[in-house]
C-alpha cells in the first residue's frame, strides 16, 4: 500500500493532541476516561531511565491487561522509547513457566501477583525440615538484618555482608531461579499498595 498517507498522519501529529483514553477502575465512582496526550506518554516513558538503568539489553514480560496505563508504560511506551524486549505471557495460568522462559531483567507486579508468589513460596519453605529448615531460617534472618540496615542507611559491614553472600548462594539464588527471576535487576510493585509483610518477605 501507499505509505504516504501514514507519513502524512505522523507528520500532522501534535504533542498536545489526544493519544489514548485510559479508563479508571471505578473504585471511587463510575469509570472515567482519562485523556492522555502524546506528550504525556512520551514524557512518562522518558522518566523510566531516570529511575532505573534500563535499555536495549533488558527484558520485561507483559501479562496484565493492556488497558492499564502501568502495563502500557512497561509493555508499549517504554520499549518504544528505550528499546528493551517484551515477552508476552500466554495468560496468568502460564505466567510461572513464561517467567522461567523469558527471565525478565525488570518485573512489574501488582500486589495480587506478589501475594500469589508469597503464598506459594511460604508454603514451599514451610515444607523444609531438619537441617534445610534451619538453613532457610538462618538465611531469612540474615536477609532481614541486611535490609534493615540498608533501609536505615547503615553499612552492612564485612561479616554480615559475607553471611549474606553465602545465604544468597545457598538459598536466595535458588528461589529466584525457580521463579525465573535469576537475572532480574529491578522488581517494581504498583497500582495499589502492597502489605509490609510481603515487602519484607521479598526484601530478604
Wavefront OBJ file of the C-alpha trace (Angstrom):
o trace
v 0.000 0.000 0.000
v 0.866 3.688 -0.158
v 2.830 4.716 2.948
v 2.456 8.414 2.156
v -0.886 8.587 3.992
v 0.724 7.132 7.142
v 3.676 9.523 6.845
v 1.292 12.442 6.400
v -0.677 11.455 9.513
v 2.510 11.069 11.559
v 3.832 14.452 10.472
v 0.497 16.017 11.376
v 0.630 14.838 14.995
v 0.992 17.500 17.676
v 2.373 16.815 21.198
v -0.783 18.100 22.898
v -3.183 16.010 20.790
v -5.108 13.121 22.350
v -3.159 9.854 22.084
v -5.107 7.494 24.368
v -8.088 7.202 26.653
v -7.370 5.128 29.768
v -10.374 4.270 31.896
v -10.158 4.369 35.684
v -11.115 1.243 37.635
v -14.233 2.872 39.066
v -13.324 2.249 42.726
v -14.358 5.791 43.689
v -17.315 6.091 41.301
v -18.182 5.389 37.669
v -15.141 4.697 35.449
v -13.821 7.868 33.803
v -11.879 8.167 30.571
v -8.545 9.850 31.325
v -7.329 11.791 28.292
v -3.603 11.332 27.674
v -1.696 13.314 25.061
v 1.339 12.190 23.047
v 3.363 14.495 25.300
v 2.002 12.741 28.427
v 3.023 9.307 27.157
v 6.394 10.393 25.779
v 7.333 12.300 28.939
v 6.369 9.385 31.217
v 8.383 6.885 29.164
v 11.365 9.261 29.288
v 11.278 9.176 33.113
v 11.977 5.417 33.263
v 15.778 5.687 32.762
v 15.899 8.418 35.429
v 14.655 5.858 37.960
v 16.157 2.633 36.565
v 19.194 1.818 34.461
v 17.205 0.158 31.688
v 17.848 -0.126 27.946
v 18.114 -2.407 24.892
v 19.706 -5.314 26.792
v 16.748 -5.577 29.194
v 13.638 -7.786 29.073
v 10.166 -7.458 30.560
v 7.170 -9.772 30.479
v 3.710 -8.444 29.703
v 0.880 -10.267 31.447
v -1.588 -7.613 32.650
v -4.404 -6.153 30.502
v -3.044 -3.519 28.145
v -5.930 -1.270 29.162
v -3.897 -0.479 32.317
v -1.636 2.572 31.983
v 1.148 0.964 34.056
v 1.146 -2.067 31.753
v 1.201 0.186 28.685
v 4.179 2.038 30.151
v 6.216 -1.179 30.617
v 4.953 -3.053 27.527
v 4.427 -0.367 24.865
v 5.680 3.178 25.535
v 8.828 2.261 27.495
v 10.045 -0.338 24.978
v 9.365 2.002 22.026
v 11.324 4.822 23.706
v 14.154 2.748 25.218
v 14.366 -0.356 23.028
v 14.039 -3.131 25.614
v 12.453 -6.505 24.742
v 8.920 -7.528 25.658
v 7.791 -11.123 26.141
v 4.038 -11.649 26.152
v 2.669 -14.167 28.628
v 0.239 -16.841 27.459
v -2.025 -15.968 30.416
v -1.886 -15.812 34.193
v -2.155 -19.598 34.485
v 1.079 -19.918 32.470
v 2.880 -16.925 33.965
v 5.236 -19.031 36.088
v 6.558 -21.066 33.143
v 6.655 -17.964 30.923
v 8.794 -16.193 33.561
v 11.274 -19.078 33.602
v 11.453 -18.909 29.795
v 11.728 -15.108 29.495
v 13.995 -14.480 32.515
v 12.991 -10.809 32.741
v 15.583 -8.311 33.909
v 12.791 -5.961 35.048
v 9.498 -7.184 36.515
v 6.421 -5.096 37.230
v 3.995 -6.773 39.616
v 0.682 -5.697 41.057
v 0.053 -6.628 44.722
v -2.136 -9.623 43.776
v 0.791 -11.197 41.904
v 3.196 -10.615 44.815
v 0.600 -12.174 47.138
v 0.427 -15.282 44.914
v 4.224 -15.615 44.862
v 4.352 -15.017 48.609
v 1.767 -17.728 49.343
v 3.422 -20.288 47.050
v 6.927 -19.617 48.384
v 5.838 -19.541 52.023
v 4.164 -22.920 51.646
v 7.210 -24.392 49.929
v 9.662 -23.015 52.510
v 7.436 -24.265 55.347
v 7.839 -27.812 53.988
v 11.580 -27.751 54.696
v 12.638 -29.991 57.587
v 15.742 -30.667 59.660
v 18.959 -29.013 58.516
v 17.280 -27.465 55.465
v 14.667 -25.745 57.662
v 17.424 -24.339 59.891
v 19.326 -23.114 56.833
v 16.218 -21.366 55.459
v 15.531 -19.707 58.843
v 19.175 -18.577 59.099
v 19.191 -17.175 55.552
v 15.945 -15.271 56.088
v 17.300 -13.848 59.342
v 20.475 -12.680 57.596
v 18.435 -11.146 54.771
v 16.189 -9.342 57.220
v 19.167 -7.842 59.084
v 20.874 -6.755 55.859
v 17.816 -4.965 54.505
v 17.013 -3.365 57.872
v 20.495 -1.834 57.871
v 20.213 -0.700 54.239
v 16.806 0.864 54.882
v 18.260 2.722 57.873
v 21.144 3.991 55.717
v 23.694 1.989 57.712
v 26.663 -0.012 56.480
v 26.086 -3.772 56.269
v 29.612 -4.500 57.430
v 32.060 -7.178 56.352
v 30.844 -10.138 58.484
v 27.129 -9.674 57.765
v 27.903 -8.990 54.104
v 29.806 -12.278 53.911
v 26.895 -14.137 55.519
v 24.502 -12.535 53.028
v 26.630 -13.679 50.080
v 26.564 -17.225 51.446
v 22.790 -17.064 52.067
v 22.299 -15.797 48.513
v 24.315 -18.648 47.049
v 22.656 -21.363 49.142
v 19.026 -20.185 49.316
v 18.045 -16.900 47.641
v 19.522 -17.643 44.196
v 17.690 -20.998 44.063
v 14.350 -19.395 44.997
v 14.813 -16.645 42.398
v 15.846 -19.181 39.751
v 12.735 -21.295 40.379
v 10.589 -18.223 39.677
v 12.540 -17.128 36.591
v 13.949 -14.121 38.442
v 17.618 -15.133 38.484
v 18.519 -12.319 36.042
v 16.062 -9.722 37.393
v 17.680 -6.446 38.468
v 14.545 -4.442 39.258
v 11.332 -5.565 40.942
v 8.560 -2.975 40.744
v 5.250 -3.013 42.599
v 2.479 -0.618 41.714
v -1.207 0.121 41.000
v -2.321 -0.324 44.633
v -0.490 -0.608 47.989
v 1.167 -3.908 48.925
v 1.374 -5.138 52.516
v 4.502 -4.569 54.603
v 4.727 -8.318 55.345
v 5.055 -9.106 51.632
v 7.566 -6.306 51.049
v 9.725 -7.563 53.905
v 9.481 -11.163 52.680
v 10.756 -10.270 49.202
v 13.334 -7.826 50.556
v 15.268 -10.736 52.061
l 1 2 3 4 5 6 7 8 9 10 11 12 13 14 15 16 17 18 19 20 21 22 23 24 25 26 27 28 29 30 31 32 33 34 35 36 37 38 39 40 41 42 43 44 45 46 47 48 49 50 51 52 53 54 55 56 57 58 59 60 61 62 63 64 65 66 67 68 69 70 71 72 73 74 75 76 77 78 79 80 81 82 83 84 85 86 87 88 89 90 91 92 93 94 95 96 97 98 99 100 101 102 103 104 105 106 107 108 109 110 111 112 113 114 115 116 117 118 119 120 121 122 123 124 125 126 127 128 129 130 131 132 133 134 135 136 137 138 139 140 141 142 143 144 145 146 147 148 149 150 151 152 153 154 155 156 157 158 159 160 161 162 163 164 165 166 167 168 169 170 171 172 173 174 175 176 177 178 179 180 181 182 183 184 185 186 187 188 189 190 191 192 193 194 195 196 197 198 199 200 201 202 203 204
